[in-house]
Amino acid sequence: MKPLLHRAADTVRLRDAQGERVPVYGGQMWRQVLQLLLNLPLGIVGFTFTVALLSVGVALSVTVVGLPLLALGLAGCRRLGALARARARSAGSVVGEPDPLRVRRPGVAGWATATLTDGLGWRSALYHVLLLPWGVLTFAVTLVFLLVGWPVLPWVVGAQTAIDRILLESLLAPTALSERVRELEDDRGAVVDTAAADLRRIERDLHDGAQARLVALAMDLGLAKEKLTDEPTPDTVEAAAKMVGAAHGEVKLALQELRDLARGIHPAVLTDRGLDAALSAVAARCTVPGGVKVHVDLRGADGSAERPDSAVEGIAYFTVSELLTNVSKHAGARTATVDLWRAADRLMLLVQDDGKGGAAPYPGSGLAGLAERIRSVDGVFLVESPEGGPTTVTIELPWHTRAARRV
């Protein structure tokens, strides 16, 4: 039998949960067999625990110990559900881990209230009630085919594992709503962090730039005033004129820094003339030797020239500005291109350069910050940058933000 099994493993392969081809009689199949056989003993334990504690808790719910006992049972079901997810992952299934229980009020009463209103706890209880009859079936079928039907065992095991996975994902995996809530919370945190970082940058730029120059300007004008209010002489008038000239230069530099700061907050050209002119201005300031080519086509299917929401325009502008800054500083590129177009209700952005590559949105990097900002409006951020180049960054943004669609 062994040579036959080995030949089957060498010639016939199945696909695992990730789509990779694996041997029919390989390690994954035997892990799935173990998973199906363990359904019965674990189902007996889970069914007994769940029915015993929940039935006692419900029966005593009119007393002071009933609800805490019911909450204890649900908490135990939640722990057993974590064990079931770990078992499924060891057999090759991809199952997400739900958020921990959120207790909003301190004390036993707060914990009991949170547990009794926890949807995952009740779904875990239902799972362990259903696991017993399902475990009896999978144990019997798997054992029979393991002993007398081994030529078709991998397919029988695969079918049962698929049903097992559906049962587990339906009751023990995070729901689409909870996943969406978690994503929105992460995006909200990223937006708050970005806004705080922008405020700190503005404060630093004002303090170190325009404010310092204005202080120097006030001092120069004060000295010039003193020289002119005393008994003026040709020397003091000449010295005051020099001070006023220096103050005039400081004023021009302070105005330039304020204009640069305002452009960093939201450029006027973006508000007045849109993304085409704003991105062309950014490309003109880029120091890539061969220049940056910009192509913008925001016409809709009917030929209309509607502009996207201002928030989306701002994100697209600052994303291109940051990417071109990275190209100038780090890529060693000769040329770069920026393409922007509309696809239905999405704004598509493609930034390419012929530099050395190796760019990646690792945690804490500028690209990771851009990715978080784009995901905060349900956008997509993809980086393809093999070593040696070229680098291609693909960005997809909604044409209208959710807030604008609700209006």
C-alpha positions in Angstrom: 0.0 0.0 0.0 2.8 2.4 0.8 4.3 2.5 -2.7 0.9 3.1 -4.1 0.3 6.0 -1.7 3.7 7.5 -2.5 3.0 7.3 -6.3 -0.4 9.0 -5.7 1.3 11.7 -3.7 3.8 12.3 -6.4 1.4 12.4 -9.3 -1.8 13.9 -7.9 -2.0 17.2 -6.0 -4.7 19.3 -4.4 -4.8 23.0 -3.5 -4.7 24.3 0.1 -6.6 27.3 1.4 -4.0 29.7 -0.1 -4.3 28.1 -3.5 -0.9 26.3 -3.4 -0.7 22.8 -4.8 -0.1 20.2 -2.1 0.3 16.4 -2.2 -3.0 14.4 -1.9 -1.6 12.2 0.9 0.6 14.9 2.3 0.9 16.3 5.8 -2.0 18.7 5.4 -4.5 15.9 4.6 -3.4 14.0 7.8 -3.8 17.2 9.8 -7.3 17.5 8.4 -8.0 13.9 9.3 -6.9 14.6 12.9 -9.1 17.7 12.9 -12.2 15.7 11.9 -11.5 12.9 14.3 -11.1 15.4 17.2 -14.5 16.9 16.4 -16.2 14.2 18.4 -14.3 14.3 21.7 -14.1 18.1 21.7 -17.8 18.2 20.6 -18.7 16.1 23.6 -16.7 18.4 26.0 -18.0 21.6 24.4 -21.7 20.4 24.2 -21.6 19.3 27.9 -20.0 22.5 29.1 -22.3 24.7 27.1 -25.6 23.0 27.8 -24.8 22.5 31.5 -23.7 26.1 32.3 -26.2 27.8 30.0 -29.2 25.8 31.1 -28.3 26.3 34.8 -27.7 30.0 34.2 -31.0 30.5 32.4 -32.8 28.5 35.1 -31.3 30.6 37.9 -31.6 33.9 36.0 -34.2 35.1 38.4 -31.7 34.8 41.2 -28.6 36.9 41.9 -26.2 34.2 40.7 -28.0 33.3 37.5 -26.8 36.0 35.2 -23.2 35.9 36.4 -23.2 32.1 35.9 -24.7 32.5 32.4 -22.0 35.1 31.6 -19.4 32.7 32.9 -20.7 30.0 30.5 -20.6 32.4 27.5 -17.1 33.4 28.5 -16.1 29.8 28.5 -17.7 29.2 25.1 -15.6 32.1 23.8 -12.4 30.5 25.1 -13.4 27.2 23.5 -14.1 29.1 20.3 -10.5 30.4 20.4 -9.3 26.8 20.7 -11.4 25.8 17.7 -9.9 28.6 15.6 -6.4 27.5 16.6 -7.3 24.0 15.6 -8.6 25.1 12.2 -5.4 27.1 11.5 -3.2 24.2 12.3 -5.2 22.2 9.7 -4.5 24.9 7.0 -7.6 27.0 7.3 -7.3 30.8 7.3 -9.5 32.1 10.1 -9.4 35.7 11.4 -9.1 36.4 15.1 -12.0 38.5 16.5 -11.5 41.5 18.8 -11.2 40.8 22.6 -14.3 41.4 24.8 -14.9 45.1 25.4 -15.8 45.8 29.0 -17.1 49.4 29.2 -17.7 49.6 32.9 -15.5 48.3 35.7 -16.5 45.6 38.1 -18.3 42.3 37.9 -21.5 43.9 36.7 -19.7 45.6 33.8 -18.0 42.4 32.8 -21.2 40.4 33.0 -23.1 42.9 31.0 -20.5 43.0 28.3 -20.4 39.2 28.2 -24.1 38.7 28.0 -24.4 41.2 25.1 -21.4 39.7 23.3 -22.5 38.3 19.9 -19.4 36.1 19.6 -20.1 34.4 22.9 -23.6 33.4 21.8 -22.4 32.3 18.4 -19.6 30.2 20.1 -22.3 28.6 22.3 -24.3 27.7 19.2 -21.2 26.3 17.5 -20.4 23.9 20.4 -24.0 22.7 20.5 -23.8 21.9 16.8 -20.3 20.5 17.0 -21.5 17.3 18.8 -23.8 15.9 16.0 -21.3 17.2 13.4 -18.5 15.5 15.3 -20.3 12.2 15.4 -20.8 12.3 11.6 -17.2 13.4 10.7 -15.7 10.8 13.2 -17.8 8.0 11.7 -17.3 8.9 8.0 -13.6 9.7 8.4 -12.9 6.5 10.3 -14.8 4.3 7.8 -12.9 5.8 4.8 -9.6 5.7 6.7 -10.0 1.9 7.1 -11.7 0.7 4.0 -12.0 3.6 1.6 -8.5 5.1 1.6 -8.3 5.7 -2.3 -11.0 8.4 -2.0 -10.1 9.5 1.5 -8.4 12.8 0.5 -11.6 14.0 -1.3 -13.9 12.9 1.4 -11.7 14.6 4.0 -11.5 17.8 1.8 -15.3 17.9 1.5 -15.9 17.5 5.2 -13.1 20.1 6.0 -14.8 22.6 3.7 -18.1 22.1 5.5 -16.2 22.3 8.8 -14.6 25.6 7.7 -18.0 27.0 6.7 -19.4 26.2 10.1 -16.5 27.7 11.9 -16.3 30.9 9.8 -20.0 31.4 10.1 -20.1 31.3 13.9 -16.6 31.9 15.2 -14.9 34.2 12.7 -15.2 38.0 12.9 -18.3 39.3 11.1 -18.1 41.6 8.2 -19.5 44.4 10.4 -16.9 43.9 13.1 -14.1 43.8 10.5 -15.4 47.0 9.0 -15.6 48.7 12.5 -12.0 47.6 13.2 -10.9 49.0 9.9 -12.6 52.3 10.5 -11.1 52.5 14.0 -7.6 52.0 12.5 -8.3 54.5 9.8 -9.6 57.0 12.4 -6.4 56.6 14.4 -4.3 57.1 11.3 -6.2 60.3 10.4 -5.9 61.6 13.9 -2.1 60.9 14.0 -1.7 62.5 10.6 -3.6 65.6 11.6 -1.6 65.9 14.9 1.7 65.5 12.9 0.6 68.2 10.5 -0.3 70.6 13.3 3.1 70.0 14.9 4.8 70.6 11.6 2.9 73.9 11.1 3.8 75.0 14.6 7.5 74.1 14.1 7.6 75.9 10.7 6.0 79.0 12.2 8.2 79.0 15.2 11.5 78.4 13.5 10.7 80.3 10.3 8.3 83.2 9.9 8.1 83.9 13.6 11.9 84.1 14.1 12.2 86.4 11.1 9.4 88.6 12.3 11.1 88.9 15.7 14.4 89.9 14.0 12.4 92.4 11.9 10.9 94.0 15.0 14.3 94.3 16.6 15.8 95.9 13.5 13.0 98.4 13.1 13.2 99.2 16.9 16.9 100.0 16.6 16.3 102.0 13.4 13.6 104.0 15.3 16.0 104.7 18.2 18.6 106.0 15.8 16.1 108.3 14.1 14.4 109.6 17.2 17.8 110.6 18.8 19.6 113.6 17.3 19.9 112.3 13.7 23.2 112.7 12.0 24.2 111.5 8.5 25.9 108.4 10.1 22.8 107.5 12.2 20.5 108.0 9.2 22.7 105.8 7.0 22.8 103.1 9.7 19.0 103.3 10.1 18.6 103.0 6.4 20.7 99.9 6.4 18.6 98.5 9.2 15.4 99.3 7.3 16.8 97.6 4.2 17.7 94.5 6.2 14.2 94.6 7.7 12.7 94.8 4.2 14.7 91.7 3.2 13.5 89.8 6.3 9.9 90.8 5.4 10.2 89.3 2.0 11.7 86.1 3.3 9.0 85.8 6.0 6.3 86.3 3.3 7.9 83.6 1.1 8.0 81.2 4.1 4.4 81.9 4.9 3.5 81.3 1.2 5.3 78.0 1.3 3.6 77.1 4.5 0.2 77.9 3.1 1.0 75.8 0.0 1.9 73.0 2.3 -1.5 73.2 4.1 -3.5 73.6 0.9 -2.2 75.2 -2.2 -4.2 78.0 -3.7 -3.6 76.7 -7.3 -5.4 73.4 -6.3 -8.5 75.3 -5.1 -8.5 77.7 -8.1 -7.5 75.5 -11.0 -7.7 71.9 -9.9 -5.4 68.9 -10.0 -4.0 69.4 -13.5 -2.4 72.8 -12.8 -1.5 71.8 -9.2 0.3 68.6 -10.2 2.0 70.4 -13.1 3.4 72.9 -10.6 4.6 70.1 -8.3 6.3 68.3 -11.3 8.0 71.6 -12.3 9.7 71.8 -8.9 10.9 68.2 -9.0 14.6 67.9 -9.5 14.6 64.7 -11.6 17.1 65.3 -14.4 14.9 64.3 -17.3 11.8 66.0 -15.8 8.4 64.7 -14.9 5.7 64.2 -17.4 2.1 64.8 -16.2 -1.0 63.6 -17.9 -4.4 64.4 -16.3 -7.8 63.3 -17.8 -10.6 63.7 -15.4 -13.5 63.7 -17.9 -16.3 61.4 -17.2 -17.9 58.9 -19.5 -20.2 61.6 -20.8 -17.4 64.0 -21.4 -18.2 66.1 -18.3 -15.3 67.8 -16.4 -16.6 67.4 -12.9 -14.0 67.7 -10.2 -13.6 65.2 -7.3 -14.3 66.1 -3.7 -11.8 68.6 -2.3 -10.7 66.1 0.3 -9.9 63.6 -2.5 -8.1 66.3 -4.5 -6.0 67.2 -1.4 -5.0 63.6 -0.8 -4.1 63.1 -4.5 -2.1 66.3 -4.5 -0.1 65.6 -1.4 0.4 62.0 -2.3 2.0 62.9 -5.7 4.0 65.7 -4.0 5.4 63.2 -1.4 6.1 60.5 -4.0 8.0 63.0 -6.3 10.0 64.2 -3.3 11.0 60.6 -2.6 11.9 60.2 -6.3 14.1 63.3 -6.2 15.9 62.3 -2.9 16.2 58.5 -2.9 15.3 56.9 -6.3 18.2 58.1 -8.4 15.8 58.3 -11.3 16.3 60.1 -14.7 12.7 60.5 -15.5 9.3 60.1 -13.9 5.7 60.2 -15.0 2.4 61.0 -13.3 -0.9 59.8 -14.8 -4.3 60.7 -13.4 -7.6 59.7 -14.8 -11.2 58.9 -13.9 -12.6 55.4 -14.0 -16.4 55.5 -13.2 -16.6 56.8 -9.6 -12.9 56.2 -8.9 -9.9 58.5 -9.2 -6.9 56.5 -10.6 -3.3 57.7 -10.0 -0.1 56.1 -11.4 3.3 57.4 -10.5 6.3 55.7 -12.2 10.1 56.3 -12.2 13.1 54.6 -13.7 15.2 54.7 -10.5 16.9 52.0 -8.5 13.8 50.6 -6.9 13.6 48.9 -3.5 10.8 51.1 -2.2 8.4 49.5 0.3 5.7 50.8 2.7 7.4 49.4 5.8 6.0 50.6 9.2 7.0 54.1 10.1 8.1 55.0 6.5 6.6 57.8 4.5 5.0 55.3 2.1 3.3 53.7 5.0 1.9 57.1 6.1 0.6 57.7 2.6 -1.0 54.2 2.5 -2.8 54.9 5.8 -4.0 58.3 4.6 -5.4 56.7 1.4 -7.1 53.8 3.2 -8.8 56.4 5.5 -11.1 57.3 2.5 -11.5 53.7 1.3 -8.7 54.0 -1.2 -6.1 51.5 -2.5 -2.3 52.0 -2.4 0.0 49.5 -4.2 3.8 49.7 -4.6 5.7 47.6 -7.1 9.4 48.4 -6.7 11.8 45.5 -7.4 15.5 46.0 -6.7 17.0 47.7 -9.7 13.7 49.4 -10.6 11.5 50.6 -12.0 9.1 51.7 -9.3 5.4 51.9 -10.0 2.9 53.2 -7.4 -0.8 52.7 -8.1 -3.4 54.6 -6.2 -7.2 54.3 -6.3 -9.3 56.9 -4.6 -13.1 57.3 -4.4 -14.4 60.2 -6.5 -16.7 61.2 -3.7 -16.0 60.7 0.0 -18.7 59.0 2.2 -19.5 62.3 3.9 -20.2 63.9 0.5 -22.4 61.0 -0.6 -24.6 61.4 2.5 -25.3 65.0 1.8 
